Amino acid sequence: MIISKMLTTAATSVLLAASFSAVAATDTVYGTEFGNGDSSYTTNILDTSVTFYAKTGESKKHLKDAVFSFKPAQDGYQGVGVSPKRGNDVTVGEIDKHEWIVANFDQSLVISNLTLGLLFNGPEYGDNKEQASISVTYFDNTTQTFKLIATSDTTASWSGLFGTVTNLSPAIQNLGGVWSLDNPFGDTAIKSFSLTSLKDKSDFTLYSVTAVPEPESYAMLTLGLGLLGFATRRKSRQLYA
């Protein structure tokens, strides 16, 4: 009886610990939440603090503060872009060449979805195969850069080993050119990512970021359920012995 109680207590403790991460299966931040004209935006994703920064600069090593900006939504999809604090902007409300959105996480998170807008494949705006550059830093401090490239009105290519691209709004003039990128980095947790354009005629917006707990949280949840089941079976055998 004492062993069964101990098992039940242990299982409950594991389940409670896991529930803080795994019960809320996903958490999403939308570009519309960023303040127009602000240089940064801090929020929580799954109880992890994350700060998004608006930056300008020719390389990630030489960035200076910029501000978030918006342009009218297309097809109902409102994303956020970047504008310099001073000087002329190529296009207000878009992430153009030398414009960046950088996100830093306090703890490791797995990005389950990135949704980007206004990524077209000409001739609607005179652009051809627009591309978004997405760089990530993992928690072992290794880095990797990927590209999302519009290849037609409803298709896009993704350079990562993982990830599935779905078109949410066709890349047609006055529509959104919106792309949903599921599981872009696999189950590997990251501590930061950045978005920028590497080409003069490529630009886009950040619509949303969605994160899930690390796989360890689900493993903990499974362990807790297993312990609870074992304790219940043990108690039943004792009652009928």
C-alpha positions in Angstrom: 0.0 0.0 0.0 2.8 2.4 0.9 4.6 1.7 -2.4 1.4 2.4 -4.3 0.9 5.7 -2.6 4.5 6.6 -3.3 4.1 5.8 -7.0 0.9 7.8 -7.1 2.6 10.8 -5.5 5.5 10.5 -7.9 3.3 10.2 -10.9 1.2 13.2 -9.8 4.3 15.3 -9.3 5.6 14.4 -12.8 2.3 15.2 -14.4 2.0 18.6 -12.7 5.5 19.5 -13.8 4.8 18.4 -17.3 1.5 20.1 -17.5 2.9 23.6 -17.3 4.6 23.0 -20.6 2.5 20.4 -22.4 -1.1 21.3 -21.5 -0.9 24.5 -23.6 0.2 22.6 -26.7 1.0 25.7 -28.7 1.3 29.4 -28.3 1.2 32.0 -31.1 2.5 35.6 -31.3 1.1 37.7 -34.1 2.8 40.6 -35.9 -0.3 42.8 -35.2 0.7 42.8 -31.5 4.0 44.7 -32.2 3.8 48.4 -31.5 3.9 50.6 -34.6 7.0 52.8 -34.3 8.5 50.7 -31.4 12.0 49.3 -31.6 11.2 46.1 -29.6 8.3 44.0 -28.4 8.6 41.6 -25.4 6.0 38.9 -24.6 5.7 35.4 -23.3 5.5 32.2 -25.4 4.7 29.1 -23.3 5.9 31.0 -20.2 9.2 31.8 -21.9 10.1 35.5 -22.4 10.8 36.4 -25.9 11.8 39.8 -27.3 11.5 40.8 -30.9 13.7 43.6 -32.2 13.5 45.8 -35.3 16.9 46.3 -36.8 18.7 47.7 -39.9 22.1 46.9 -41.2 24.1 45.3 -43.9 25.0 42.2 -41.8 23.8 40.7 -38.5 27.1 41.7 -36.9 26.5 45.4 -37.5 22.9 46.2 -36.7 21.3 49.3 -35.3 17.9 50.0 -33.9 15.0 50.5 -36.3 11.2 50.5 -35.7 8.3 48.2 -36.5 5.9 49.5 -39.2 2.8 48.4 -41.0 1.2 48.7 -44.4 -2.5 47.9 -45.2 -3.4 44.2 -45.0 -3.9 42.2 -48.1 -6.6 39.5 -48.2 -7.1 40.0 -44.5 -3.5 39.1 -43.5 -1.8 41.8 -41.5 1.9 41.3 -41.0 4.6 43.5 -39.5 7.6 45.0 -41.2 10.6 47.2 -40.4 11.5 50.9 -41.1 14.7 52.8 -40.3 14.5 55.3 -37.4 16.0 57.9 -39.7 16.3 58.2 -43.5 14.2 56.9 -46.3 12.5 53.5 -46.2 12.3 51.3 -49.3 8.8 50.2 -48.4 7.1 51.0 -45.1 5.7 47.9 -43.4 7.9 45.3 -45.1 11.2 43.6 -44.3 13.4 44.7 -47.2 17.1 44.2 -47.8 19.2 45.4 -44.8 16.0 45.3 -42.6 15.7 42.7 -39.9 13.4 41.2 -37.2 15.4 39.4 -34.5 13.8 37.3 -31.8 15.6 36.2 -28.7 14.3 33.6 -26.3 15.1 33.2 -22.6 14.7 29.4 -22.7 14.7 26.9 -25.5 11.6 26.6 -27.6 10.6 24.5 -30.6 9.2 26.6 -33.4 6.2 24.7 -34.9 5.1 27.4 -37.4 6.3 30.6 -39.1 3.8 32.4 -41.3 5.1 35.1 -43.6 3.2 37.4 -46.0 3.7 39.5 -49.1 6.1 37.0 -50.6 5.4 37.0 -54.3 6.8 35.4 -57.6 6.1 38.2 -60.1 4.9 39.6 -62.4 2.3 41.1 -60.1 4.7 43.6 -58.5 7.6 43.3 -60.9 9.3 40.9 -58.5 10.5 37.4 -59.3 10.9 34.5 -56.9 11.0 36.7 -53.8 12.8 35.1 -50.9 12.9 35.4 -47.1 16.2 34.6 -45.3 15.7 32.9 -41.9 18.7 32.3 -39.6 18.5 30.4 -36.3 20.8 29.9 -33.4 20.4 26.7 -31.5 21.1 26.3 -27.8 24.5 24.8 -28.5 25.3 28.1 -30.3 25.5 26.6 -33.7 23.8 28.6 -36.4 22.1 27.9 -39.7 20.4 29.9 -42.4 17.4 28.9 -44.6 15.5 30.4 -47.5 11.8 30.4 -48.2 11.3 31.2 -51.9 8.0 31.8 -53.8 8.0 29.7 -56.9 4.5 30.3 -58.2 1.1 31.7 -57.1 0.6 28.9 -54.7 3.9 27.1 -54.3 7.2 27.9 -52.5 10.4 26.1 -51.8 12.1 25.7 -48.4 15.8 24.9 -48.1 15.6 23.1 -44.7 15.6 19.4 -44.2 12.4 19.7 -42.2 9.3 21.9 -42.8 6.2 21.9 -44.9 5.0 24.9 -46.8 1.3 25.7 -47.3 -0.1 28.6 -49.2 -2.8 30.5 -47.2 -3.4 33.3 -49.7 -2.3 33.1 -53.4 0.7 35.3 -54.4 -1.5 37.4 -56.7 -1.7 41.2 -56.8 -4.0 42.5 -54.0 -3.9 39.1 -52.3 -1.6 38.2 -49.5 1.1 35.9 -50.9 0.9 34.3 -47.4 3.0 31.1 -46.6 2.6 28.9 -43.6 5.8 27.0 -42.7 5.2 24.1 -40.4 7.9 22.5 -38.3 10.7 24.5 -40.1 13.6 23.4 -37.9 12.3 19.9 -36.8 12.1 19.2 -33.1 15.4 21.1 -32.3 14.9 23.9 -29.9 16.3 27.3 -30.7 17.2 30.4 -28.7 17.0 33.0 -31.4 16.1 33.6 -35.0 16.2 36.4 -37.5 14.3 37.4 -40.6 15.7 39.5 -43.4 15.9 39.8 -47.2 19.1 39.2 -49.1 17.9 40.6 -52.4 16.9 44.1 -53.5 13.6 43.0 -54.9 12.6 40.6 -52.2 10.5 41.8 -49.3 7.9 40.3 -46.9 6.2 40.6 -43.6 6.1 38.5 -40.4 2.5 37.4 -39.8 2.9 35.0 -36.8 5.2 32.7 -34.8 4.0 29.6 -33.1 6.0 27.5 -30.5 5.5 24.2 -28.8 7.3 22.7 -25.7 10.5 20.8 -26.1 10.0 17.0 -26.7 11.2 16.4 -23.2 8.0 17.9 -21.8 5.9 15.4 -23.7 8.3 12.6 -22.5 7.7 13.7 -18.9 4.0 13.7 -19.5 4.1 10.2 -20.8 6.3 9.1 -17.9 3.8 10.5 -15.4 0.9 8.8 -17.1 2.8 5.5 -17.1 3.6 5.8 -13.4 0.0 6.6 -12.6 -1.2 3.6 -14.6 1.2 1.3 -12.9 0.2 2.5 -9.5 -3.4 2.0 -10.3 -2.9 -1.5 -11.5 -0.8 -2.4 -8.4 -3.5 -1.0 -6.1 -6.1 -3.1 -7.9 -4.1 -6.3 -7.6 -3.7 -5.6 -3.8 -7.4 -5.1 -3.4 -8.3 -8.4 -5.0 -5.3 -10.5 -3.7 
